[in-house]
Amino acid sequence: MTANDGVDARQLRNVLGRFFTGVTVVTTVDASGKAWGVTANSFTSVSLDPPLVLWNQGLTSLSFPVFEKAGRFTINILADDQIPVSQRFARSEENKFDGLAVTRGLGGVPVIDGCCATLECRKVATHDGGDHRIYIGEVERVYSNDRRPLLFGDGKYMVAQPVELTG
Ligand SMILES: Cc1cc2nc3c(=O)[nH]c(=O)nc-3n(C[C@H](O)[C@H](O)[C@H](O)COP(=O)(O)O)c2cc1C
């Protein structure tokens, strides 16, 4: 199978996996106040002034119609002891929040306890991105602590090994 003009889909996946990232759970609420969330490593910073970030979502995700409509989302950056949280939100189901400790943030969007950072965003733009939708958010409130972030690359979870530079 080819992804585009002779680029093999599996090879492309492998190459993209060489770009190691953090792991986030992006959360929102629907019109009824029900919480939704999805594990995503497509999160990236866009602009400092104004403060903009983006992430993108597969069009076939169960929660796609909810995020597409939502006016807000929150990026929850997972700490390295939150692999079970990542796994929970990487499954396609409706009640991922059962038994999970969260605080309701701006607009009632859930902020997951125990993360190493969070960014509460107002959605300001969406763009088509092939089989994904790109969401851009303006950051309205941030939080961070000293917990170590969870990493993901080559299809595996990892923990960060800091390197001290000398000289
Ligand atoms: C580490 C990791 C990163 C992921 N990143 C994304 C992403 O950026 N965008 C996306 O749409 N799905 C991503 N996924 C897959 C979704 O989490 C998965 O499809 C999930 O089932 C979607 O939930 P839903 O179908 O309930 O909406 C990722 C999964 C993992 C494990």
The ligand as a Gaussian input file, in Angstrom:
#p B3LYP/6-31G(d) Opt

LIG

0 1
 C        0.614000       7.990000      22.003000
 C       -0.637000       8.174000      21.174000
 C       -0.821000       9.337000      20.442000
 C       -1.970000       9.533000      19.668000
 N       -2.133000      10.711000      18.991000
 C       -3.275000      10.960000      18.310000
 C       -3.494000      12.232000      17.694000
 O       -2.668000      13.128000      17.756000
 N       -4.662000      12.419000      17.038000
 C       -5.618000      11.442000      16.963000
 O       -6.674000      11.669000      16.362000
 N       -5.437000      10.229000      17.552000
 C       -4.294000       9.982000      18.234000
 N       -4.114000       8.774000      18.869000
 C       -5.154000       7.737000      18.741000
 C       -6.386000       8.042000      19.600000
 O       -6.016000       8.233000      20.949000
 C       -7.356000       6.860000      19.491000
 O       -7.741000       6.720000      18.144000
 C       -8.602000       6.996000      20.348000
 O       -9.294000       5.789000      20.330000
 C       -9.542000       8.054000      19.846000
 O      -10.624000       8.085000      20.752000
 P      -12.148000       8.187000      20.269000
 O      -12.310000       7.215000      19.119000
 O      -12.941000       7.836000      21.488000
 O      -12.358000       9.601000      19.803000
 C       -2.964000       8.535000      19.633000
 C       -2.793000       7.364000      20.381000
 C       -1.641000       7.180000      21.143000
 C       -1.480000       5.919000      21.965000

